[in-house]
Amino acid sequence: MPVRAEPSPPFPTLGIGMDSCVIPLRHGGLSLVQTTDFFYPLVEDPYMMGRIACANVLSDLYAMGITECDNMLMLLSVSQSMPEEEREKITPLMIKGFRDAAEEGGTAVTGGQTVVNPWIIIGGVATVVCQPNEFILPDSAVVGDVLVLTKPLGTQVAVNAHQWLDNPERWNKIKMVVSREEVELGYQEAMFNMATLNRIAAGLMHTFNAHAATDITGFGILGHSQNLAKQQRNEVSFVIHNLPIIAKMAAISKASGRFGLLQGTSAETSGGLLICLPREQAARFCSEIKSSKYGEGHQAWIVGIVEKGNRTARIIDKPRVIEVLPRGATATPLVPENSSASSEPSL
């Protein structure tokens, strides 16, 4: 009697709810991976805003361990309420920032759409066709893994605090915990981090056998951790013990009574990758990403663990705050008692 062949397993697919969609193609075992995002202005520098928007669009590919992008489209809205002279200066700078970041990512902008609108908006679409070994599905965390974060938190706080320098009512709430210079340094650090691509981290996910990852953006570290936990095939939960935060941003969040930075709910823009790595690989990942061969500015911290559970994520009651000094800071800021400046804290 002939043995019936079992049907071959379907190609992996990912849809709504994760960083990118993964769609099997009709041809040769390939998959289409695609993502889109757009933003309103966050920073005062239009060139940096273009870079930040592009970095955030590409970040969804990087969260899948994908380091190459075949094509980008740009979505652009120019403001009809802005004086024409300003518009003609600002728009080309935003476009240049976006294109430069795309080029740094090894890709190019080949089209898109521009509209006139009351608001400035910039974003895009990133597309790549992959073989299965080029991406890492975000669903294979196992008990004993550790969680690694590749950029400090606090971008939303830094951007808002910088705006509050010109708002006496808001500034009065935070001036006891931070100086104007510290706000300025924190803002510059946030802008630099947001404009930095997660491409190096994506490549190292393969080197160090990552089991799952996501990027930290609008839902904060807690929201994205919870979303990633829901995708896991194994019965696991994520527990976050350490929060690397741009120096002084935790104090600003506390003093202002806003953002929920220590609760993990503060929105981030173009944040780092949160990666589930085997415990024995995590310290090596953190060390490698800071290597001078990748240029300056890449960092990583061990922030939590994967334990047996029901696919949830939480931050412990009193997480260790790791104050991350901005570039250009000359003095070590005061660090709270439960804080540590170590980049690879114990758990």
Steps between C-alpha positions, in 0.01 A plus 500: 500500500656834400586740782331837468743785503435758770438848365809718527482767770374834371740789462501723808274802484465802722225755470336780693630545853870446446775724368490386136276282288662186358320371190607182315543564127403271214860462392786292633444493876536877533307730734406864466567700817348847515432775751377860506499788747472880509563780748427858592800722579667414831821700482590849381756389240319401175797300370514293821122456486539342156770267631292404804194419286703278268678327790164420661353357178804276446500398866202269446708299252796500737277361777463191277878464474488628142800718412424572134216702350423475127296818464354796687215733417463838670172640632512878534245761599600865465317757709278747317492720812878549497642806319627404156854615578517272806344211311758526224785482753363235733356247253824431306690455828250241625518316168881505509505361856266218401702418186833510685376257767365269226839507331668418832266202518618381159181587318345789304175694474349434157157663532215581733232762538495868596187688606414846630350495845466720813772290669853395415521120479791282390519123478538217257473139395786249516491182292731200468475155342669240724602142521396327826850518652505880468233569761436390857136449591418664835353190662772270639594634845578226753518493879846615604546752219587856596367826356743747347416863408711688243409866563422690822144601580374853556470654152147634554598654833812658348311655209223636724739634763684688226174663392427591863813719516279767341190422707537650852204308645641162391863593567419599860384142567832345404769767559573366851620167358679605181699789356445660160835362386399146601173535308691617193750211526218248550316636196814476282561145622139401428521651151825315426359169626174536306697565179725194553406192296444168677677325211808390701279344768298319231814339358622395845164330567615230256853479643375447855199278426213736593166329564267801459509879484294814462582870482396739776284780363160655573372255763811529719715213620215338695247511214741356245624236747142390559433486127813291442412266788159429344669374181707232673446132422628390841328576830729781611480845656739793495615672819687832471732593787715779354408820313784675313382861478661815361642682805252717691197389297374273782511795744317724249231237446450468876498876570261576215257221590483407132622237252522194728865445410577278801178306438613427142207679336682809371493507120833472320579598142753297303600316818729202533438133435386284791655162428455156663843338506640182655647595838851387403494724190356821646813648661696429182230676295521807729877505473508448123250772410715760679809399302673788323474315167132598486566868567391701802170508679385136502414372847313211660388397846363182653161613632301189592439129486267249337330270748220245487164675473186584309640723222492828692763760583554716807746739659594428863378745766833675547702456183866597499538826309821513294578867437649522149725804471448709186797554273651833596410471868805583710386394845337186629140583593365411840380141481209382718582238764343217304687598183807368330715633218599148394414409142461133587328497839439187695142378523 
